[in-house]
């Protein structure tokens, strides 16, 4: 009798909705479409890229049932690794630095982690322990990087494949996405090229305290930030992926940096207008819709122009955090949209 072919692994991500936001469109002066990656199983776009890396690892492993995945991310990448591994029926462990918040550790454990180990003062120390101590002792162990891998970019490129179908093949005028290590941005660029949309304007957004891409572009070479000082910790890659650096040099790409205050404003106004809860790492891509930044960066936009904002999501956020953001950065109200036809404008005045 012939052998039974192994079952093809199920994709551990879902197709997410694309919705046109009346409130953000009114604020921005053009048609704003939100790609809701916050609805992924792990709460962020990371489900796509990390999930695809896990699938490719399973396909190429001689004994896939013996695989154990390992991540050193105490943030969205670690949560995505555990969530995807559980979907695929395989174990995953996460090694995180001592600075990781109990809130995120609880989320990772609840998602089904085989183990969560806290070790080291920084991510680099936790990552070094994983690579140098744990992985050599598990010959079936597979390291899961947070963003710098071809399989991750390919997984994230499926965002654009879905957009092409959801927009009926009509090319958007611009796309906005956040940049941390560059996994989302690189995947978006791969997807745009594949769809024949390589000339679509892309705004690559970062906060001032985590601008590893922007600083590299200004220097004309890849550089490593001495420290991450932004509240948007999910953007906290001190060095962006080389692939992202090369993509960002295209004339269709603009690197945009905003303050922590503006990123947090994007979070609370999105919650007021669309009932969506996201991290500042995502809020930084929403904020330009409110402060007139879109029209300044893309002056050719018209009321009928279509702009897609990738709502990348993130799980390190609570209602209490939004209340704190609004109190701490109340001064940003002076620079943001005050149109009374935008619901969040009225919410700010209450």
Order of alpha helices (4+ residues) and beta strands (2+ residues): beta-alpha-beta-alpha-beta-alpha-beta-alpha-beta-alpha-beta-alpha-alpha-beta-alpha-beta-alpha-alpha-beta-alpha-alpha-alpha-beta-alpha-alpha
